[in-house]
Amino acid sequence: MENKTLTEQGKEVPVARILPSMADILKLRQAPRASNNTAFTFIVEHLAGAVIGQRKWKTARCYVPLSNAMSVSDEAFMLLVLENQYELWMDAESTRVGRGRYTENVPNKKYCGWSNEGMRRFNILLAEVRNNRNKQYSKEVEDATTRTLAERYQTLMAVRGRNSRKRRRHHVPDSDDEANQEEDDDSIYAEDELILLANATGAMV
């Protein structure tokens, strides 16, 4: 399934916006010599903001390592939520989906709607995230990820700057235009938010 906004515009969905397989996401930070860490970069760019706060994380992700911005338990919970809904998102026409793997048919609200299986899974993910963060190469991976996202941000800003200059050459803005421009600046990553969609060929586990 593709990003519909880009598809409707006749554009190919960039690799950076395709949801990786759940198996790849759960590998977290991998040794640089063995992986380019595309899945981890996707986590940082598109998923972490849902926990940290989208507006704050849009630029902070370009210079703040994930482990400095998110606790071990928050990272584990993010993965649990994604794993809970992953198969539903794969089949959904939008990001509005039903109850997931660990929240379906839960008889009570003792654990805020999570099943016993879900709670056990959270504890496993908690241990895996803690162990992954303690890997010797963890900091190197996170630093490389922030550099990658900073480069993407700079490229996007350069394109926006060129497009803005072209518009100014052909149009004299009024007060409404200036207000709209300010709104655009607040949503600079409108298409880069949590994109839980995949192309038809490669993202299923």
C-alpha positions as CSV (number, residue, x, y, z in Angstrom):
1,M,0.0,0.0,0.0
2,E,1.5,3.4,-1.0
3,N,1.3,6.9,0.4
4,K,-1.9,8.0,-1.3
5,T,-1.0,11.7,-1.3
6,L,2.1,11.1,-3.3
7,T,0.5,8.4,-5.5
8,E,-2.3,10.8,-6.4
9,Q,0.3,13.4,-7.5
10,G,1.9,10.7,-9.8
11,K,5.0,10.6,-7.6
12,E,7.0,7.5,-6.5
13,V,6.9,7.0,-2.8
14,P,10.5,7.6,-1.4
15,V,12.1,4.7,0.3
16,A,12.4,6.8,3.5
17,R,8.6,6.9,3.7
18,I,7.9,3.2,3.3
19,L,7.1,1.4,6.5
20,P,9.7,-1.3,7.2
21,S,8.8,-4.8,8.1
22,M,8.0,-5.4,11.8
23,A,10.9,-7.8,12.0
24,D,13.3,-5.1,10.8
25,I,11.9,-2.5,13.2
26,L,12.4,-4.8,16.1
27,K,16.1,-5.2,15.3
28,L,16.5,-1.6,16.5
29,R,20.1,-0.3,16.4
30,Q,22.2,-2.6,14.4
31,A,26.0,-2.7,14.0
32,P,26.9,-0.2,11.2
33,R,29.1,-2.8,9.4
34,A,26.1,-5.1,9.1
35,S,23.3,-2.7,8.3
36,N,22.5,0.8,7.1
37,N,19.9,1.1,9.9
38,T,17.1,2.2,7.6
39,A,14.5,0.8,9.9
40,F,15.9,2.5,12.9
41,T,16.0,5.8,11.0
42,F,12.4,5.3,10.1
43,I,11.5,4.8,13.8
44,V,13.3,8.1,14.7
45,E,11.9,10.1,11.8
46,H,8.3,8.9,11.7
47,L,7.3,7.1,14.9
48,A,9.1,8.7,17.9
49,G,7.3,12.0,17.5
50,A,4.0,10.3,18.4
51,V,5.5,9.7,21.9
52,I,7.8,12.7,22.3
53,G,5.5,15.3,20.7
54,Q,5.4,15.9,16.9
55,R,6.0,19.7,17.0
56,K,9.0,19.4,19.3
57,W,10.5,16.4,17.5
58,K,10.3,17.8,14.0
59,T,13.6,19.6,14.3
60,A,15.0,18.1,17.5
61,R,15.4,14.7,15.8
62,C,18.1,16.3,13.6
63,Y,20.4,16.8,16.6
64,V,19.1,14.9,19.6
65,P,19.8,11.2,19.8
66,L,16.7,9.1,20.5
67,S,18.0,7.7,23.7
68,N,18.4,11.3,25.0
69,A,14.8,12.2,24.2
70,M,13.0,9.0,25.0
71,S,13.2,6.7,28.1
72,V,13.7,2.9,27.7
73,S,10.1,2.3,28.8
74,D,8.7,4.8,26.3
75,E,10.7,3.2,23.5
76,A,9.5,-0.2,24.5
77,F,5.9,1.0,24.6
78,M,6.2,2.7,21.2
79,L,7.2,-0.7,19.8
80,L,4.4,-2.5,21.6
81,V,1.8,-0.1,20.2
82,L,3.2,-0.5,16.7
83,E,3.4,-4.3,17.0
84,N,-0.2,-4.3,18.3
85,Q,-1.6,-2.5,15.3
86,Y,0.9,-3.4,12.5
87,E,-1.1,-6.1,10.7
88,L,-4.3,-3.9,10.9
89,W,-2.4,-0.9,9.4
90,M,-1.2,-3.1,6.6
91,D,-4.8,-3.9,5.5
92,A,-6.4,-0.5,6.4
93,E,-7.3,2.1,3.9
94,S,-6.4,4.8,6.4
95,T,-4.7,5.1,9.8
96,R,-8.0,4.6,11.6
97,V,-8.1,1.0,12.6
98,G,-9.7,-1.3,15.2
99,R,-8.4,-3.0,18.3
100,G,-5.1,-4.9,17.8
101,R,-3.3,-8.0,18.7
102,Y,-2.8,-7.3,22.4
103,T,-6.0,-5.3,23.0
104,E,-8.7,-7.4,21.2
105,N,-11.4,-8.9,23.5
106,V,-9.7,-7.8,26.7
107,P,-12.3,-8.5,29.5
108,N,-11.2,-5.9,32.0
109,K,-9.4,-2.5,32.3
110,K,-6.8,-3.6,34.9
111,Y,-3.9,-2.8,32.5
112,C,-5.6,0.0,30.6
113,G,-7.0,-2.4,28.0
114,W,-3.9,-4.4,27.4
115,S,-4.1,-8.2,27.7
116,N,-1.8,-10.3,29.9
117,E,0.0,-11.3,26.7
118,G,0.5,-7.7,25.9
119,M,1.9,-7.0,29.4
120,R,4.3,-9.9,29.0
121,R,5.3,-8.7,25.6
122,F,6.0,-5.2,27.0
123,N,8.4,-6.6,29.6
124,I,10.3,-8.5,26.8
125,L,10.5,-5.4,24.7
126,L,11.7,-3.4,27.7
127,A,14.6,-5.8,28.2
128,E,15.4,-5.8,24.5
129,V,15.5,-2.0,24.2
130,R,17.7,-1.8,27.3
131,N,20.1,-4.4,26.0
132,N,20.1,-2.7,22.5
133,R,21.0,0.7,24.0
134,N,23.9,-0.8,25.8
135,K,25.5,-2.1,22.7
136,Q,28.9,-0.7,21.9
137,Y,27.8,0.7,18.6
138,S,24.5,2.2,19.9
139,K,25.8,5.8,20.1
140,E,27.5,5.6,16.7
141,V,24.2,4.5,15.1
142,E,22.2,7.3,16.8
143,D,24.7,9.9,15.8
144,A,24.7,8.7,12.2
145,T,20.8,8.9,12.3
146,T,20.7,12.5,13.5
147,R,23.2,13.4,10.7
148,T,21.0,11.7,8.1
149,L,17.9,13.5,9.3
150,A,19.7,16.9,9.5
151,E,20.8,16.5,5.8
152,R,17.2,15.7,4.8
153,Y,16.0,18.7,6.7
154,Q,18.5,21.0,5.0
155,T,17.6,19.6,1.6
156,L,13.9,20.2,2.2
157,M,14.5,23.7,3.5
158,A,16.7,24.5,0.4
159,V,13.9,23.3,-1.9
160,R,11.3,25.3,0.0
161,G,13.5,28.4,-0.2
162,R,13.8,28.1,-4.0
163,N,10.1,27.5,-4.4
164,S,9.4,30.5,-2.1
165,R,11.6,32.8,-4.2
166,K,9.9,31.7,-7.4
167,R,6.5,32.5,-5.9
168,R,7.6,35.9,-4.8
169,R,8.8,36.8,-8.3
170,H,5.4,36.1,-9.7
171,H,3.1,37.3,-6.9
172,V,2.8,40.3,-4.6
173,P,1.6,38.9,-1.2
174,D,-1.1,40.5,0.9
175,S,-1.6,40.0,4.6
176,D,-3.6,36.8,4.1
177,D,-0.7,35.3,2.1
178,E,1.8,36.2,4.9
179,A,-0.5,34.5,7.4
180,N,-0.7,31.4,5.3
181,Q,3.0,31.3,4.9
182,E,3.4,31.3,8.7
183,E,1.0,28.4,8.9
184,D,3.1,26.6,6.3
185,D,6.2,27.1,8.4
186,D,4.5,25.4,11.4
187,S,3.8,22.3,9.3
188,I,7.1,22.0,7.5
189,Y,7.0,18.2,7.8
190,A,3.3,17.7,7.0
191,E,4.0,14.7,4.8
192,D,6.7,13.3,7.1
193,E,4.4,12.4,10.1
194,L,3.6,8.9,11.3
195,I,3.2,7.1,7.9
196,L,2.1,3.6,8.7
197,L,1.6,2.5,5.1
198,A,3.7,0.3,2.9
199,N,4.2,-0.4,-0.7
200,A,2.6,-3.5,-2.2
201,T,5.9,-5.4,-2.7
202,G,8.2,-5.3,0.2
203,A,6.9,-4.3,3.6
204,M,4.9,-7.2,4.9
205,V,6.6,-9.5,7.4
